[in-house]
Amino acid sequence: MIQDFQSATDKTGAVLQKMGREIAATGRNAWLAGLGAVAEADSQGRNLFDRLVERGRPLAEKQKQTFAEAGEKVEKTARELGKLVNDSVEYEVRGALGRFGLATRDDLKALERRLENLSRELDDLTVVGS
């Protein structure tokens, strides 16, 4: 009976040792699989990041071009608006000067041209009369 008990104990011990080795191997394999998953995720993450960067480049260029075009349109509109304001102010000032009977810039330029012509004619007459 002791031999039977000893035999059963030995068999149980052998089974437990085998199970222990299998559990250790399974644990190690699970650990290695986890490390592999982390490495794969890291690699895939880098690849995904690189692909996203490449897909973003054309969009950034297009956005830059769109902003440049919008800036040009705003600048053109501002110039046109400035010219319109300037023309409107000139028109209103000319009207106010006319209502007060004052000379405008154009009137003064015309007067200057007439004076220059008269001065030339006087000079010509002075040379002819001498």
Steps between C-alpha positions, in 0.01 A plus 500: 500500500781738573641415163168581339490827690861574404422419136193721503701783659775464243246505217327802650835675545595425140164625375533816713855561372382450142206736560739753658729489195201535268361793702845665499533444125149636443576801719825566317322468164230741620772744609675470163170542315435817701844636412439413136165682510667809646772489233240455224287783636808723516594412143145544371467824693812639337383388157158653560660824620722515190202434270296770673787749462523424127124537456510830689770663285281561191220630721737744670622623161144539374404686817802729460401573140139565601611745769730676253217534248265629770766750609538625143123541467481690828791722394338572162166576660668731753679689218174533306316616811779752575475637146122523530527687830765732356288572190194560716687742726643688201155525343346633822787747558472628141127546549551686830769726349271573204210590731725744687639641177856381577742368240575127478838339432404457136400867481838604644689273256306646207576851628869411536508378138334822380749712694794306352358552149446872562851531641644335188297731276622808693857377470450453125352851465785649702758332276316612182459860626863543598 
